């Protein structure tokens, strides 16, 4: 098996956060998805809440249970709040790449994509002293979170170990990224080759913003009861624990969403539930990637 978890551990448990704050809203405005009048101090404060209130609540909870998380951080957030990012890193959390201004690679020219990666790396290095080795593609309507034809090779060139994305044929297993696929509308696709980059997939069902934040126009409810979200997460986790030994279960959270009071209660209850399983290994995504054995 390519992934070898520590002895006595059956399933890895990764708590991850997309530290978007207000960057996603400003990016949407930059590409014309929000009119100037639709974005100001009120909407900005929605993202700022995640930094000022959400992060302290989250850090306190993670410390309580000894969990080290992965924070996918846009470079502009690291440049704006370097002390906060440095503190997360000092506490042992992983700081991973999430674009510079929450931009989707598919929307960028080649030069823009290179600049986005390099600026994001510099921002994280300036805040933490350490280069990121993990990357998650930022969500950008209408392109969603999609790669450009150049992204995978650029990640390899820049020394990244893994991408955490909605890609690959698995939900609870790490695999190598396949690069060079060509998709046709009139004949079967042409599949590329596996490359030296790992994919740690994420599942929409374990994302907080789909349950708590996005509105009816996206076909997701804008507000879900904690009990409903807990039940979905619990059933998925239970399935992975029983049926995917050597795999992992990951949460994809956002401080501006999960940092709200009742959602923090839900997160703590879920962490308590997971940690009752004796063979669970809480870890950062970089730790999981380091378990890969060729």
LUMDREN-850052 format. One line per field, with one value per residue: residue number from 1; x, z, y of N, C-alpha, C in turn. Coordinates in pm, whole numbers. Each point is the difference from the previous one (the first is absolute). Last residue first. Layout:
N
resi	(NUM	...)
n.X	(X	...)
n.Z	(Z	...)
n.Y	(Y	...)
ca.X	(X	...)
ca.Z	(Z	...)
ca.Y	(Y	...)
c.X	(X	...)
c.Z	(Z	...)
c.Y	(Y	...)
END
This chain:
294
resi	(294	293	292	291	290	289	288	287	286	285	284	283	282	281	280	279	278	277	276	275	274	273	272	271	270	269	268	267	266	265	264	263	262	261	260	259	258	257	256	255	254	253	252	251	250	249	248	247	246	245	244	243	242	241	240	239	238	237	236	235	234	233	232	231	230	229	228	227	226	225	224	223	222	221	220	219	218	217	216	215	214	213	212	211	210	209	208	207	206	205	204	203	202	201	200	199	198	197	196	195	194	193	192	191	190	189	188	187	186	185	184	183	182	181	180	179	178	177	176	175	174	173	172	171	170	169	168	167	166	165	164	163	162	161	160	159	158	157	156	155	154	153	152	151	150	149	148	147	146	145	144	143	142	141	140	139	138	137	136	135	134	133	132	131	130	129	128	127	126	125	124	123	122	121	120	119	118	117	116	115	114	113	112	111	110	109	108	107	106	105	104	103	102	101	100	99	98	97	96	95	94	93	92	91	90	89	88	87	86	85	84	83	82	81	80	79	78	77	76	75	74	73	72	71	70	69	68	67	66	65	64	63	62	61	60	59	58	57	56	55	54	53	52	51	50	49	48	47	46	45	44	43	42	41	40	39	38	37	36	35	34	33	32	31	30	29	28	27	26	25	24	23	22	21	20	19	18	17	16	15	14	13	12	11	10	9	8	7	6	5	4	3	2	1)
n.X	(683	-246	-214	-113	23	-391	-269	121	-121	-430	-111	-211	-215	-198	-286	-182	-299	-477	-226	39	-333	-355	83	3	-410	-196	161	-166	-425	-24	109	-329	-298	168	296	368	1	-3	370	417	30	85	-4	167	112	216	265	278	97	-399	-524	-453	-160	46	-235	-460	-134	3	-365	-383	5	-77	-445	-254	60	-230	-441	-77	40	-294	-20	-26	9	-80	58	10	112	-255	-151	397	466	210	12	95	372	419	287	197	20	-224	232	495	560	536	521	440	542	460	338	-258	-316	-268	-418	-456	-434	-544	-419	-331	-236	85	488	492	511	446	410	181	-119	133	11	-202	-307	-491	-487	-285	116	178	206	-24	-140	365	508	550	574	485	326	330	48	-76	-401	-399	-97	-198	-469	-279	-136	-422	-367	-379	-426	-452	-411	-204	-264	92	345	334	503	376	411	498	525	441	264	393	230	58	-390	-201	178	-83	-413	-56	198	-226	-341	121	100	-362	-230	213	-23	-387	-48	204	-229	-505	-492	-407	16	180	-217	16	68	380	420	20	-5	377	189	175	-55	76	187	95	197	-223	-355	117	115	-345	-168	249	-21	-374	-50	212	-178	-390	39	110	-317	-95	-149	108	-21	83	35	-156	-124	-370	-77	150	-276	-331	125	61	-379	-181	224	-80	-403	-57	232	23	-403	-281	35	-267	-403	18	-27	-422	-163	215	-23	-227	-345	30	281	-103	98	183	415	489	173	-271	51	363	-51	-203	263	297	-71	80	246	197	-118	92	-14	112	34	124	101	14	141	422	371	482	56	-90	53	-123	-4	-75)
n.Z	(-225	404	370	376	41	-78	371	264	-146	104	520	430	369	39	200	212	390	60	167	-196	-292	197	158	-311	-121	278	-40	-349	55	231	-233	-254	195	25	-398	-315	-427	-406	-111	-18	-294	-193	-116	158	-33	42	-189	-66	102	72	-73	139	457	86	-294	68	342	-87	-223	251	282	-184	-75	370	180	-191	136	417	44	-326	-415	-425	-447	-398	-504	-483	-195	72	453	331	326	435	301	-188	-291	190	256	-151	-103	-367	-426	-47	-138	-87	-125	-334	-197	-327	-371	-413	-403	-468	-381	-326	-346	-167	-338	-361	-140	296	302	305	236	383	289	502	522	542	444	478	496	261	108	-378	-560	-472	-190	129	248	374	213	-100	72	44	-183	-237	-438	-423	-24	-79	-440	-289	23	-209	-476	-256	323	397	358	311	-141	-335	-16	412	344	429	104	92	276	196	278	181	188	266	403	322	125	-218	-438	-316	-219	-364	-414	-285	-276	-401	-372	-250	-300	-406	-365	-258	-319	-422	-323	-18	229	199	175	450	428	453	441	122	-8	-12	251	311	511	533	496	551	454	277	-218	-387	53	78	-363	-238	180	-71	-425	-300	-427	-333	-54	-252	-465	-226	77	218	267	419	350	511	509	536	494	297	153	-316	-356	89	13	-411	-224	126	-155	-457	-131	58	-273	-466	-237	-85	-388	-392	-20	-55	-421	-166	136	-170	-515	-514	-337	-320	-384	-263	-125	-268	-273	101	406	384	226	294	433	313	199	365	497	323	-7	135	46	249	239	260	-1	127	-119	95	192	380	236	-173	-379	-511	-542	-566	-435	-25)
n.Y	(489	287	402	294	483	263	99	361	429	165	-8	-258	-414	-509	-471	-418	-60	268	377	439	194	245	436	346	187	325	441	267	207	403	385	203	310	460	215	-67	-243	254	274	-242	-451	-555	-560	-536	-559	-546	-488	-517	-469	-319	12	-144	136	470	293	65	290	465	193	86	383	432	131	133	436	362	74	208	474	305	344	394	155	-383	-177	58	438	396	92	149	-36	-88	-413	-453	-21	128	-306	-496	-488	-208	19	-204	-89	-226	-55	-133	54	-30	-113	-262	-298	20	67	-59	89	-74	-111	194	393	381	26	74	-127	-16	38	-121	-220	-120	-317	-155	-122	-51	14	93	-121	8	494	518	449	162	132	-116	-56	41	435	310	252	-213	-250	231	124	-312	-43	340	128	8	203	-47	71	92	322	290	430	196	-225	-233	-222	-390	-232	-239	-95	37	496	277	303	367	304	401	81	-341	-2	293	-120	-303	163	216	-271	-192	279	116	-296	18	345	-49	-261	129	-48	-212	-454	-69	247	333	265	252	-212	-551	-381	-350	-146	-117	-286	-69	58	407	373	159	302	445	276	209	398	390	227	236	207	-274	-434	-25	4	-408	-430	-489	-490	-344	-460	-251	-271	-124	-85	158	450	327	131	325	455	217	169	418	389	124	239	482	327	-138	-81	375	270	-56	228	470	217	131	417	401	1	-141	4	369	-57	-446	-518	-331	118	-32	185	-85	-402	-30	163	-284	-342	104	65	-401	-453	-477	-541	-494	-543	-505	-565	-545	-570	-549	-419	-126	-221	103	374	70	-24	-18	-187	-541)
ca.X	(2	114	-3	-19	130	79	-59	36	140	5	-4	125	-16	124	1	99	139	46	-36	112	107	-47	-11	137	47	-68	54	135	-6	-53	113	81	-60	-13	-124	30	2	-121	-114	-19	37	-70	40	-96	39	-124	-9	-45	113	121	116	19	-27	70	144	23	-19	116	115	-22	13	142	68	-40	68	140	2	-28	122	7	-38	15	84	-68	33	-68	100	34	-85	-144	-43	25	-28	-113	-113	-66	-95	31	70	-87	-93	-136	-96	-128	-76	-130	-109	-80	55	120	23	82	141	50	137	110	46	71	-45	-146	-66	-142	-65	-126	-1	10	17	-72	82	48	99	133	70	-48	-24	-111	43	49	-105	-94	-120	-111	-138	-15	-115	32	15	120	116	8	51	145	65	9	139	83	37	140	53	142	13	96	-71	-113	-28	-130	-107	-44	-142	-75	-135	13	-114	-74	-5	136	32	-72	24	137	2	-77	77	111	-55	-37	122	68	-87	8	132	-1	-78	78	117	97	122	-37	-61	98	-5	-29	-109	-123	38	3	-139	-24	6	-47	57	-93	14	-77	76	115	-52	-42	120	48	-95	17	115	0	-79	63	128	-34	-40	115	36	2	28	-66	60	-81	72	-8	133	2	-66	93	103	-58	-28	128	46	-86	25	129	1	-73	-1	134	76	-43	87	126	-35	4	140	44	-85	36	49	107	-36	-91	68	6	-68	-111	-130	-33	103	-22	-123	30	71	-96	-88	67	-67	-44	-34	8	33	-70	60	-84	58	-105	48	-52	-83	-98	-117	-40	75	-28	24	1	87	-85)
ca.Z	(-140	-29	-131	20	33	-123	-79	69	-35	-132	-105	-60	-40	8	-79	-108	46	-75	79	85	-78	-55	111	37	-101	18	118	-30	-86	84	83	-85	3	128	68	119	119	9	-2	128	-19	78	-70	3	13	-2	81	-66	-68	83	-72	-133	-10	107	-27	-118	39	80	-89	-85	78	28	-127	-44	81	-43	-136	9	38	142	40	144	57	100	135	30	-23	-141	-75	-4	-137	-56	83	92	-78	-70	79	-7	123	114	21	-31	99	-43	121	17	63	81	135	18	139	82	13	135	1	46	137	9	-108	2	-127	1	-105	-55	-145	-74	-141	-98	-79	-125	-69	-25	128	95	137	7	27	-120	-47	-100	67	-26	-18	20	79	115	119	-15	14	139	75	-22	62	146	47	-53	-138	-35	-110	37	115	-38	-40	-91	-69	-67	47	-101	-29	-75	-35	-86	0	-127	-59	-22	76	127	81	51	105	114	71	70	113	103	60	83	111	99	63	86	120	86	52	-105	-10	-45	-133	-108	-58	-142	-16	27	67	-89	-47	-104	-139	-82	-134	-111	-63	77	122	-35	-38	124	70	-74	21	138	15	139	81	-3	71	142	46	32	-109	25	-138	-38	-119	-121	-90	-144	-51	-37	103	112	-46	-10	136	61	-60	47	143	22	-34	97	132	51	6	117	110	-7	2	140	39	-52	58	137	81	89	75	108	99	-35	97	54	-45	-127	-100	-53	-78	-127	-82	-44	-102	-131	-98	54	-104	73	-105	-9	-86	12	-33	16	31	-84	-109	-45	87	52	117	119	120	126	-11	0)
ca.Y	(-46	-87	-66	-144	-60	-11	-108	-125	-28	-64	101	46	141	78	123	-12	-19	-117	-119	-39	-62	-128	-95	-37	-94	-127	-67	-48	-118	-108	-42	-87	-133	-70	42	80	-86	-83	92	69	140	101	123	109	141	78	121	121	61	-3	54	-57	-143	-73	-1	-84	-139	-42	-12	-116	-124	-23	-27	-133	-102	-2	-56	-143	-71	-33	-136	-22	105	83	-43	-125	-104	1	-90	20	26	132	116	-16	-49	110	77	143	38	-27	111	-40	49	55	-32	62	-74	92	3	82	38	-89	31	16	-51	86	-23	-127	-88	-9	25	-36	79	-50	-10	125	-33	81	89	-60	82	-55	-13	100	-44	-95	-136	-66	-89	50	-49	90	-46	-144	-41	-83	84	84	-88	-43	114	7	-115	4	15	-109	29	19	-79	-13	-90	-104	-122	-9	125	-4	88	96	-22	101	-40	-117	-92	-8	-134	-48	-121	-11	119	-7	-102	49	103	-65	-73	98	53	-100	-36	108	-7	-118	29	90	-71	-26	79	135	-5	-8	-133	-11	-97	75	125	114	12	102	-45	111	14	-19	-130	-98	-27	-83	-132	-66	-45	-117	-108	-47	-90	-45	93	132	-10	-13	133	83	90	144	43	125	61	13	89	-23	-35	-142	-80	-20	-92	-134	-47	-35	-125	-109	-27	-64	-142	-82	63	28	-124	-76	41	-72	-143	-44	-19	-129	-105	-38	110	-39	-120	32	82	142	85	-78	47	-66	28	134	-4	-66	98	102	-56	-6	86	130	96	126	96	128	102	119	130	101	134	108	-51	98	1	-131	-48	79	-79	75	118	120)
c.X	(44	-10	128	-2	-10	134	79	-54	47	143	7	-24	133	-27	132	-2	104	149	45	-34	110	112	-42	-2	143	49	-65	60	139	-5	-42	127	79	-55	-34	-121	28	-4	-133	-120	-25	53	-83	59	-121	39	-139	-3	-36	121	124	123	47	-17	75	149	28	-12	123	116	-13	21	148	68	-32	76	143	5	-22	128	10	-48	25	94	-76	42	-56	106	36	-73	-152	-63	-8	-43	-123	-118	-74	-105	44	64	-88	-94	-141	-84	-138	-63	-129	-117	-66	39	133	10	72	150	58	135	115	53	71	-53	-151	-66	-144	-51	-126	-5	-5	30	-88	94	44	87	141	77	-61	-38	-120	52	49	-110	-119	-121	-93	-140	-8	-117	19	28	129	122	14	62	151	80	17	144	80	12	145	65	147	15	93	30	-114	-28	-126	-112	-46	-145	-74	-137	26	-118	-82	7	146	52	-65	31	140	5	-72	79	109	-56	-30	121	69	-84	12	133	1	-73	81	120	79	122	-36	-61	98	9	-40	-122	-125	55	-13	-145	-48	21	-61	72	-98	5	-69	80	114	-57	-36	124	47	-95	17	119	7	-72	70	127	-40	-37	115	33	-23	44	-83	83	-72	81	4	134	12	-60	101	105	-54	-20	131	51	-87	30	130	13	-63	-6	138	83	-36	91	127	-38	8	145	45	-84	26	56	109	-41	-91	63	12	-75	-119	-143	-33	99	-32	-123	39	68	-98	-92	57	-73	-25	-28	-9	48	-89	69	-106	64	-119	60	-41	-70	-107	-118	-58	85	-20	18	7	89)
c.Z	(-9	-144	-22	-132	27	26	-129	-76	67	-43	-135	-97	-55	-45	23	-95	-110	28	-70	93	92	-72	-51	115	29	-102	22	120	-26	-79	94	73	-87	-11	114	73	127	131	4	2	131	-32	58	-75	5	25	-10	95	-74	-78	89	-75	-131	-15	103	-29	-117	38	76	-97	-90	71	25	-132	-52	74	-51	-137	3	28	150	33	148	59	98	134	27	-34	-148	-93	-10	-136	-75	62	87	-83	-82	75	-2	132	123	31	-53	116	-21	129	-1	55	85	148	12	143	88	1	138	-14	40	141	-1	-106	16	-131	-11	-108	-59	-150	-80	-140	-101	-69	-127	-75	-17	132	84	140	24	37	-129	-29	-77	69	-37	-36	7	87	128	125	-6	24	148	75	-17	60	148	52	-53	-143	-28	-99	39	107	-33	-121	-100	-63	-86	56	-94	-14	-67	-42	-94	14	-128	-67	-9	87	137	88	60	116	125	81	82	124	109	71	93	123	110	72	95	130	94	61	-127	-30	-54	-139	-117	-47	-146	-24	37	70	-93	-47	-93	-146	-71	-133	-112	-63	86	124	-30	-29	128	67	-68	30	141	27	149	91	4	83	147	53	41	-125	-6	-141	-38	-116	-135	-75	-148	-62	-29	106	110	-43	-2	141	64	-50	56	149	34	-28	107	146	58	16	130	116	-5	14	141	37	-48	58	141	71	97	85	119	114	-46	111	51	-44	-135	-112	-58	-88	-135	-88	-53	-110	-141	-109	53	-94	62	-123	-4	-79	16	-17	6	46	-98	-126	-41	96	54	116	121	116	127	0)
c.Y	(-145	-47	-79	-77	-150	-68	-21	-121	-128	-28	-71	114	52	143	74	120	2	-20	-129	-116	-54	-73	-137	-101	-46	-104	-135	-72	-56	-130	-113	-45	-98	-142	-97	53	78	-78	-75	94	75	140	114	119	91	144	59	119	127	51	1	47	-61	-150	-84	-10	-95	-147	-48	-19	-123	-134	-32	-37	-139	-109	-12	-67	-151	-77	-16	-141	-22	102	88	-60	-139	-104	-5	-95	-4	24	133	132	-18	-47	105	80	147	40	-19	116	-23	52	59	-50	80	-79	109	3	74	50	-101	24	28	-70	93	-17	-135	-96	-11	42	-50	95	-60	-27	130	-52	75	97	-73	100	-56	-6	112	-44	-90	-138	-67	-101	55	-62	114	-48	-153	-41	-81	81	82	-89	-35	117	7	-114	-30	3	-119	52	37	-94	-10	-107	-116	89	-22	136	-13	87	110	-45	113	-54	-116	-95	2	-135	-45	-114	-10	120	-13	-99	48	102	-69	-69	103	60	-100	-32	105	-16	-119	31	87	-73	-32	86	137	4	-8	-145	-14	-88	79	123	121	-3	111	-40	120	20	-28	-140	-105	-39	-96	-139	-75	-58	-128	-115	-54	-93	-34	99	135	-11	-2	136	92	79	151	39	121	53	-1	105	-28	-43	-149	-93	-30	-103	-143	-55	-46	-135	-112	-21	-70	-150	-90	42	18	-128	-72	32	-85	-147	-57	-29	-138	-113	-50	121	-43	-117	30	78	144	72	-77	30	-62	31	136	-7	-60	104	104	-50	-14	78	141	118	138	76	124	110	110	137	96	133	109	-50	98	14	-130	-52	91	-97	83	125)
END
